[in-house]
């Protein structure tokens, strides 16, 4: 029997419903006496660092096998084996290293006067409206749905919730700096 679970969500998410369902089903099938192997494209899709090690322990406790189709861990693995544990820890460190290097690059670019990302889509009118909607305790997603980009290639579209969050955070930081000066 083959069952496919698909999830397009960050491994940093604290809740991953499809992964949880796959692990639960694997445990249920295994408890009936049938050998079960959880097959995953690559180990990074299960998590990194401690999350991956904890998942491996859960699979090992249920006697569920683990197989990766690509990358460093390609092949079948004992989820609690030393090689698997070391590579899980290294993948967690790799994520932190990439994140730190990216942030350093962004900071270096800002210091040189470079803009990070695409052209800005927010303006004072949009900020004013976003502040009013936030005061009404609307979510970022709902605020973004009410705002409309007025210029550029995205004219007529809504900004993303992340853009709204960044715009409001920058406003709050500027207001705090002005208040402390």
N, C-alpha and C positions, 0 to 999 in steps of 0.2 A: 504494500500500500504506500502510495506517495501522496503527501499533502504539502502544498506550497503556501508559505506565508510570505507576504511582501509588506515592507514598511519603509516609507520614505520619511525618516525622522532622524534627527541628530543622535549620535551615540551619547551625547551629553544630556539628553532628556532623561529626567528621573523616572518617567513611566513610559514603557514601550509596549503597548497592548499586543501587537502581533508577536513579538518575541516572547512575551509572557504566555500567550496562548500556545505557541509552538512548544515551549518547554513543558507546559502543563500537559498537553496532549502526549508528548513523548513519554513523560512519566507515567501517564495513565495506561498507555499501550504497553510499556515495559512491565508495569505491575501485573499485566495479564499473562506474562511469560514470553512475550514476543521480543526478539532482539530489536533494538531501535538505535538508529544513528541520526543525529541532527547534522544535516549537511548545509554549510554556509559558504557563500562566495569567498569571503576573506574574513580573517579574525577581527578586523577593525569594525565590521558590521555588528558584532556582538557587544562590543564595548572595548574599553582599554583599561590597562592598569588594574586597580583593585576590583572594578566592576566585572571585568572579564574573569579574574581569578575567582570571584564569588560565584559567578555563573558556572564556571567549570566545576567548582565544588558541589553545586546543586545538581549538575548533570551526573557527576561521579556518584553522589549519594543515591541517585535514582538508577544507577547502572546504565546510563544512556551514553552511547558513543558519540564522538564528535569528529566531523570531517570538514576540511577546508579545501575549496577547489583551486585557490590561487594564493600567491604571495609566499611569504617566509614560512608559514605553517602548512603549506599545501600537503594534503594527505590526511590519514586517520590519526587521531591522537587520544592518549589517555588524558582526560581533562585535568587530572591532578599530577601529571608527570612533571618532572623538574624542567625539562626543555620548554614545555608549554607555559609553566609558571614564569620562567625567566623572560620569555618573549612577550608575555602579557604585561609584565612590569615595564619592559623596554618600550612597548607601544604606548603606554601611558606617559612615559618620559618624552617620547617622540612628539606627542601631541602638545605637551607643554613647551617643548623647545620650539616647535613651529609657531605656536602662538606668541611666545616671547620675541622671536625674530621678526614676526610680522608687525608686532606693536613697535619694536625698535625701528623698523623701516618706516612706519607711518610717522613716528616722532621725528626721525631724521628728515623726512620729506617736508614735514610742517616747518621745521626750523629753517629749511632752505626756501620756504615760501611756496612750496608746491601744494596743490589741492589733492586731497585723497578722495577717490570716487569720482562719480560723474558730476555733471553740472548741477548746481543747486536748484531745487524745484520749489523752495519755500520763499515766501516774501512776508512783509510786515502784516498785510491783511490776513494771510493764512495764519500767522502766529497769533494775531489778536483773536481770531475765531477759535483757534485751538485752545487758547487760554480760557476763553469763555466756556467752551464745552468741557474742559477739564474741571473747571469750577462747579459744573453740574454733575461731576463725578462720573462722566462717561468713560468707557474703556478706550484704550488707544485705537483698537480696531474700529470702534464706532466713530471715534473722532476722525480717523482717516477716511471713512466712508462718506463723511459730510464735507470734507475738504476737496477742492478741485484745483489742479495745477493750471495756472493761467498763461504760462509762456513755455517756449521751447518745444522739443520733440515730444514731450509727454503732456502737452497742453490738452486739457479736457479729461485727463485721467486723475485718479485719486493717488495721493502719496501712500507709501507703505506705512504700516504701523511703526516700523523701525525708524523711518524718516521723521514721523511725528514725535516719537520718543526722543530722538536726537535733537530736534528743534526745541522741544520743551526743556530738555536737560540743559542745552546751551543757554537758553533764556534764563533758567534758574541759576546757573553758574554765574552769568553776567550780573544778575540782580544781587546775588550774594557778594560778589566782588565789589560792586558799587556800594553796597550797604556797609561793608567793612572798611571802605576807604575814607 
